[in-house]
């Protein structure tokens, strides 16, 4: 299967998935969207109420801010792939539980395997923990990069954080302004093969990444 076919297969599995209890309360699963050729993957935390109703990621106020951030650096939403750590809405916009993140982790890994992105941008703490490891503070490492399975990753505040804390707006804008440079660097550097480049994509199995259980702000 080519990348588009793999992504389509993942989407078809996610929309009927019952691997965790979030399947019982969601209206629509939100697999993610974007072109199979996307070089940049944005990973949020989980769908909010509007995403649950529409089946699309980042369509509420946080999505509008994300759109403006992308525009500010000359990128279009249609050129990047956007998804979340968990694909179904946690009721009341609560944090996803560790077992929910674990149950859903295989889908994200398979999306990464299919896309082979040059740059992964984490939006919020739950996403940051997968790629940067647990116990890291978003206030300390936002705007910085690390490698995950050979792929350059950049940690960002969730756009919704700026809606709750306006003082973060400028910080997020400054961090976003660095993304084109990070992507240029990622394109130039001979990166090591991402681990997901396997003969067959990893199954939707429990996470290898041990999620932290630190509570976080409600972001939607
Ligand atoms: S959150 Fe993920 S694992 Fe849980 S039901 Fe939705 S798609 Fe399946």
Boltz pocket constraint, residues with backbone or C-beta under 6 A from the ligand:
constraints:
  - pocket:
      binder: B
      contacts: [[A, 14], [A, 17], [A, 18], [A, 19], [A, 20], [A, 21], [A, 22], [A, 23], [A, 29], [A, 85], [A, 86], [A, 87], [A, 88], [A, 100], [A, 103], [A, 104]]
      max_distance: 6.0
